């Protein structure tokens, strides 16, 4: 049966209303006359019925009380029906006055008019409310195979979602209550349904009493910790968890089951929305030419999206990956058609090509996100890691000074702290170079200020951990493995990592870049570390399967250069706070630029010949805390100890 067939025809509602009015008037007379039929027969009932039908027909047509959908009777409908009853009572009064005046007969006694007002109103409203209740009962209890659900959020959004689901006659969900973490709401009722707390005991009680199978998260920005706890409780009780899109995105189009989406692991690892100093960030970028290296990558592309909102005069997208860069160019042309976008295919190690970029486009700010980042891959190719991560950074830094760039913001990694692998060590060397080079340039400026037409380039380094959803990261890999039916591969039961969303990381990069005065290494608050094995378990259970039964977790052993725990600070470092609670400045050792530059030149020369062990040995000399783990280069550390 289609949804249309459930709508009662308007003419039938009109007939029911007129019938109710006749019965109400008859009952009013009987009540007034104590059911004395002899007295009842003395009144001209045929004329009275004719008047009642005429008056109520006229008022019904005027107020269109018959035109609403009965099962959706609202306060507005109740108001119109009450007005019709009141006006009919007034009309009966004046008709009675006229009857007494001209015929000397009392057609509508005042007591009958008063009684009729209440009875008529009661009848007209009662059958409407009964139909509304019947439909609600049917939608709630009439279909036994509907999935029972509770809604997390006993506020406006939760109420809107509940009404939308209830009105979906073809839907398969029946709402049995609400959950809310606010103590002022729990224990009360909303729209006739109970509000429960989010505790484990409360959920167990709901499951036992109502056989709940689904939790719908209707809160648009739920607290991450509360959401994590809630999901953990639901997984333990075999309750599926889904979230609904924000109400303002679908309220005009109407409800459909497609508005419900499965909770993603990213939702549980996401953190509260951060605030940035948009005015200061905008001042640093508005109307300027901005260069982003590695623009087609996860971090680089998000930086481009956020920078485009700040109205630069020109965005230079530099990358050597042709197809991703092309896709990004098309995306930006749609999102920000008013901003000049220049895709620039280049290898950052190609000095001639990069020099051409600086000569032609004269960027004012450089965001250097280009880097090789995969630890096992770089462990097998150390010379390439040095050339891209060290030589590329060195050349860009030198060109930035040569062409008067205002700021050079480098994206580093937590793997640069006490590195155990070639990739982390290469990024630490890049940090060391930019720091020492910054100090050197500033000293030269103080000595020979007039030589520079502008103040020297300010070098800023930002350091953070893993980002959710980046290319090659663990979560996309787990998703692929889940789609194939497993197993999920984890390197070690105890391995932990910090996680941050890509937009949050990029916002903090822009904020740090704006506040930096030169020479700083900014460290971001990454929150609490996450055990990868626990992450794998949760993702399996969120997919509706059981770890170890439906999907196996296989431990493959630590990969070359991989360590169990990531750090954000070297053991010899500590931090200074900034005005932003999630950004700190690392206090690090100072290096002599001449010595560093000389050592890096030797390192690059070795890498250009693609020597393997000698290149890694030179890296360890420059970064003494670089101790290889699970790597063929561990022998170099043993030899150093012997010496």
N, C-alpha and C positions, 0 to 999 in steps of 0.2 A: 504493500500500500504506500503510495507516495505521500510526501509531507503535505501536499496541497489538499488531499482528500480528508485530512483531519480538521480542516477549517469549516465550521458550521456556516451554512448560507445565512446572509443577513435577514432575508424574509422570514426565516424560521425563528430567529431571535426576536424579531418584531412581533410575530404571532404569540410567542411565549410571553413576552412582556405584556401584551394586551390581555392574554389569558390570566396572568398573575394579577393584573389590575382588577379584572372582573371578580375573581375569587376573593381578593383582598377586600373589595367593597362589600361583597355579600357577607363575608365573615364579620366585617365591622358592624353591619346591621344586626346580625345574629347575636354578637357579643353585647351590643348595646341593648337588645331586647331580651336578654337572658334566654335566647334560643326559643322564644315564644313565636311559633309559626303563624298563629292567628294575627298577632301584631305585625309580623313581618309581611303578611299578605296585604295589609292595608296600604303599603307604600307602592307607588307605580314603578315596579322593578324593571319593566321593559324600557321605560323612559330613562331610568337611572343607568341601566346597562348601556343604552345608546349614548348617553352623555359621557359615561366613563370611557367607552371605546373612543369616542370622538376627541375628547380632551387629551387622552394619553397618546392617541395616534398623532395628533397635531404636535404635542410636545416632543414626542420621540423623533418625529421627522425634523423638528427644529433643532434639537440637541444631538441628533444622530447617535442615540444611546445604543442602537441596535448594530452599529457599524464596526464595533471593536471585535477583536479575536477574544472569545470568552476565556480561554485558558491563560491569557495574558492580562486579565483584568488588573488594572492598576488603581492607584489613588485618584488619578484624574477621572477614570471611569466611575468610581464610587461617588466622586463629587458631582458629576453630571446627573447620575441617577437620583441622588439626594435632591438636586435642584428641580428635577422633573416632579418628584413626589411633593415637594413644597409648593411649587407653582400650581400643580393640580389641586392641592388642598385649598389654595387661595381662590382658584377659579370655581371650585365646588361651593365655596362660601358665597361668592357673588351670584352664582346661579340660584342658590337657595334663597338669597335675599330677593331676587327677582321673582322666584316662584311664590314666595310668601306675599309679596306685594300684589301680584296680579292674579294668583289663583287661590290665595289664602291657604295653600298647602305647604307643609314643611318637608321639602324634598330631601335635603341633606342636613340633618341635625348636626350641630357643632360637635357634639360628642362623637358622632360617627366619623366626621371629617378628621378629628384628632386621632381616633383609633386607626382609621384607614391610612393616615400618613405613616404611622409606624409599621403597620402590617404590610402595606404595599412596598415600602422601602426594604423591609426585611425579605420579602419574597423575591424582589428583583435582584437583590444582592446575594441572597442565599444560593440560588441555583448557579449563579456565575462563580461564586467562590467554591461551590461544590465541584463544578467542572474543573476549575483550576486545580483544586486539591487532587481530583481524580487523575488528571494528567501528570501531576507531580508524583503521585503515588505510583502510577504506571512506569514513569521514567526511572523512579528510584527502585521499585520492587517488582515491577511487572515482568522484567526480562531477567531470568535467573542466571544467564551466562554472562552478564555484564561484569566487568572488572571493577571491584571495589577499590576506591582510591581516597587518599587524604591530600589536602592542599597545604603546602608549607607557605604561610603568609595569611594571617587573619586580618589583613588590611584591605584597602580598596582594590588592589590588583587581584588578590585572592578571591574576593567576592565577585569581581567581573568574570574571572575565569570559571568560577563555579556556576554562575548563571549561564554563561555561554555553553558549557558542557551540558547542563541540564536541558537547555533548549534544543540541543542537537538530538533530534529523535532517532537518527540513524547511528548515533554513536554507541560505543561499547563500554563506556565508563560511567560508573555511578559514584558520586561523591558522598562519602560517609562522615566527613568531618574536616576540621582544620588543625594544623599544627602551628604553633608560634612560640618563639623563645622569650617573648615579653611576658613577664609574670602578671602584668595588669590585664592581660587578655585571657590567659589560660583559666579553665574552669567555667568560662562564660559560654554563651551561644551566639552564633552569627548566622543570620538567615535560617534559623531553626536547627542548625547543626552545632554539635559541641566543639569547643576549642581545646585541644590537648597540648601539653608541653612537648618539647623535643627530646626528652630524656629517654633512655633505653627502656626503663620500666613502663613509661607511658606508651611507647610503641608496642611493647610486648602485650599490654592490655588491649590495645586497639586490634592487634592481630588476632588475639584470642576471642574478642567479642565480635568483631566485624569481619574477620577473615580478609584483612586488607592485603592487596597484592601490588599496589602502585602508590608511589609518593610523587606528587607533582610539585615542583619548586616554582612558585609564582613570584618570588622575590626577585626584583631586577638586579640588585647588587647585594646578594647575601654575604654575610660575614664568612670568610673562607674557613675559619676554624670550626664554626658551627656547622657549616655545610659538610666539612670533612667528617665530623663526628656523626652527623645525621646519616650520611652515606654509609659509614662503617656500621652503624646500628641496623640500617636497612639491609645491607648485604648479609649481615649475620642472621637476620630474620627472613631472608629470602624475599625481600620486597624490592621490586624494580623501581629505579629512580629516574624520572624524566624532568626536564625543565620546559617551561613555556616561554615563547618569545615575548619580549616586552609588549604590554597591552596596546600601547600607542602605535605599534607597528601593524596590528591586525584588526583593531576594533572597528575600523571603517569597512574593511573588506569582509568581516564576519569570521566566525569560528570555523575551523576544520581540524580534523585529527593531525594534519601535517604541521600544525603549530606546536605540537609536542616533539621535543628532541631528546635523545639520550644525553645524560650527563657525561661530559668528556673529562678525561683525567686532567686536561688543562684547566678546567673550571675549579678543580680541587687544589691545584698548585698555584693558581692565580692569587694575587694578593690585592689588598685594598687599593683603590684608585689613588695615584700619587698626584700631588700638586706641584706645578712648576711655575717659576717666575716668568710668565709669558712675555711681559713687557721687556725684561732684560734680554731674554733669548731673542725676541723679535728685533730689538735694537741692534743686536750683534749680526743679524742676517738680512734684515729688510733692505731691499734695493741693492744688494751686493751680489757679485758673482761667487757661487759656491761650488767647490769641487768635492765630489764624493768618489773615492776609489773603492773598488769592490762593490760598485753600485748595484750589481745584479744579484748579490748574495742576500742572505736572510737579514742581516743587520743593515747592510748598505741600502737595500731597497726600502726598508722601513724608515731609515734616516731620510731618504729622498722624499717619501710621502709626507713625513712630518715637516721637513724643511720647506716643502712646497706651500704649506699652509702659512708660512711666515713671510711670504711675498718677496723672495729674492729676485734680483733682476735677471739672473741666469743660473740654471742648474746644469752643471757638467757631470754627466754620468759616465765614469770611466770603469771599464771592465774588459777582460779579454774573452768573455763568454758571449758569443754573438746572439744566440737565440734568446737567453734570459734577458739580455740587455734590450733586445728588440721588443719583447713583451712588456718590459717596464716602460719603455718609451711610449708604447701605445696606451698603456694604463694611465700614465701621467697626462697624455694628450686629452684623455676623456675627463680626468679628475680636475686638472688645472690647465684649461686651454689658454689662459692668459699669461702663463709663465713660459719663458723661452727654455726649452729643453734641448740639450746637445748630447747625444750619445757619442761616446768617444772610445773606440776600440783600441786598446793599447795594453801592452805588458809594462807594468810599473818598473821593470828592470831595464827597459829600453830607454836609455837616457835621451837619445835624440828625439824620439817620439814624445816623451813627456816634456821635454824642453819646448817643443813646438806648442804643446798645449798651454804652457805658462805664457809663452810669447804672444799667442793669438788671443787667448781669452782672459788673461790677467786675473785669476781668481783671488778674492780677498780672504777667503776662509777655506781651509782644506780639512775634510773629515776623512781620515785614512783608515778604511775598514778592510782593505785588500790584504789577504793573508792566507797561507796554507794552514789548516787548523786540525786536520785529522792526525791524531797522535800515532797510531800504528803505521800509517802511510809515511809520515815524516821520519819515523824511526828507521824505515827502510831506505829513505832517500834524504839523508841529512844535508847533502850539498845543495839540493833544490830548496830545502827549508831555509838555509842560510841565504841563498840568492834572493828568494822571494821576500822573506820576512825581515831580513837584515839589510841586504843591499837595496831592495826596493824602498824600504823606509829611509835609509840613508840618503838615497838620491832625491826622494821627494822632499826630505827635510832641507837639503842643500839648495834645491831649486826654489823652495818656498822663501828662503832667506834671500836668494839671489834676485827674485822677482817681487820682493816686498810684500809677501803674504802677511796679513795681520795675525791670523791664528792658525796653528796646525794642531788638530785634535786627533790623537792616535787611539785606536781601539785595541786594547791589550786583553789579557786573559788571566784568570786566577792560576792557570797552569804555569805562569811565569814566576810564581812564588815557590821557592825551594824546588826548582824543577827536577823532575825525574825522567824527563824525556826530551828529545831533540826539539820538538815543536815548542814546548814551554821555554826551553833555554833560548831558542832563537827569538822568541818574543821578549824575553828578559833582556837580551842583548840589544834589541831594538829600543827598549825602554831606556837602557843605560846610555845608548848613543844620543837619543833625543834630549835626555836630561843634561848630559855633559855638554852637548852642542848648544843647548839653550843658555847654559851658564857662560860658555865661551863667547857666544854672539853678544850677550849682554855686556860682558867685560870689554869686548872690542868696541861696542857702541859707546861705552863710557869714556874710553880712551880716545876714540876717533869719531866722535858724534857727527861732525859735519860731513863725513864721508857718506853717511846714510841719509837719504832724502826723507825717510820715514822711520819711526821707531822700529826696532828689530822684531822679527817674528816671535810670537809667544807660543811656546810648545807645551801642550797639555796632554797628559796620558790618562785614559780611563781604563779601569781594570774591573772586570766582573766575570762571573762563572757561566754555566750553561744557560742557554735560552730555549724556551719551549718551542718546539716545532721547527727549529733551524735545520738546514740541510744536513742529513746524516746523523741527527741526534737520536737518542734512545727511544723516545716516544713514537715518532713515525715508524721506526723499525719494529717496535713491539706491535703496532697496529697492523703492519704488513704481515707479521708472523701470525697474529690472531686470525686474520682473514684466510690464511692458508691452513688454519687448524693447529698451529703450533709446530714444534715447541717454541717457547720464548727463551732466548739465550741471554744469560747474565754471566758476567765474567767471574764474579766472586760473591758469596752470600753477604759479606759485610761492606761491600763497596757503597759509598755514599757520594752524592753530588748536590751542589746548590743549583737551584733553578730560578729563572726569572723570565717573564714574558718578553717577547721581542719589543712590543711597543713601550713597555716600562723601561727596558734597558736603553732604548733610543731616546726616550724623554730625559733620562738621567744623563745621557751623553751630551745632549743639547744644553741641559742645565749646567753641567760641569764645565762644558766648553765656554759658556757665557760667564761663569764666575771665575774661571782660571785667569791668573795674571802671568803665568809662564813658569815652567819648571816643575809643576806639581804632578803627582800621580794621584788621581782621585779613585778611591775605592768605594764601591756601592754596597749598601746593606742588602745581602742576598737572602735574608731570612734564615730559616732553619734548614739544615741539610736533610736530604731525603735518601733513604735506603732504596737502592735500585731494585733489590729483590722484593721489598714490600710494594714498590710501585708496580712491578710485574704482577704480583698476586692480586692487587686491587684492580688492575686493568682486566685481568681474566674474569674476576668475579663480577665486574661491572658489565661485562659482555654476556652475563647470564650463565657462565660456565664455572666449573669448580677446579681450582688449581690442584694438580696432581691426579685428578680423576679424568676431566675432559681435556684439559690442556696441561702439558708438562712444562716445568721450568728446568732448563739444563744449564749447569754451571760449566763454563768453557775455560776458566782460568784467566788470570790477568793477561792482558795483551802487552806486547813490548812497550815499555815506557809508561805503562799505566800504574797509578797509585790508588790506594784505597780511599784516601781522604784528600779533598782539595782544600787549599788554603787561600786566603786573600792577602795575607801579610807574611813577609819574610820574618824569620825569628829575630832578626836584628832591627826590625821596623816596629813602629807604633803609629798611632794616628792622631790627627787633630780634627776636631769637629768643624763643620761649616754651618751656614744658616739653614741648610737643608738637612733634615734628620736622616735621610738615606744616603747622603754623600759625605764621605770623610776624606781627609788628605793623609796619605801615607808619608811618614817621615822616613826617608831612605838615605842610604849612604851616598856621599858625593864622590864623584870620580873625576880624575884629571882628564880633560878632553884630549890632550896630545897623546897620552898613553893609550886611552881608549881607542882613538882613531887609528893609531899605529897598529894596535892589536886587531882591530876590525878589518883593516886593509889586508893583513896577513890571512885572516880568516876567510875573507872574500876571495883572495887569490887561490887559496886551497880549494874552496868550493867551486870556483870556476874551472879548476882542473878535475873536479868531481872526485877528489880524494875522499874516502869515506872515514876511516879511523883517524887520520891526521886532522880532518876537519872537526870531528867531535872532540878530539883532544884539545884543540885550540879553544873550543867553546867552553870546556871545563876550566881552562886557565882563566878565562875572562869572567866566568860565573862559578866561583869555588863551591857554592852550595848546590850546584848541579850534580846530583848523585843518581846515576842510572838505576832503574828498577826493572827487573824482569827483561833485561836487554843484553845483547851481545857486548854492549859497551861497558858492562860492569867491570870487566877486566881492567879498563883504564883507571877506575877508582881504586882497585886493589893494587895496581902498579904504583899509583900515586902515594898510597899508604906506605908501601914498602920503601919508597924513596924518602 
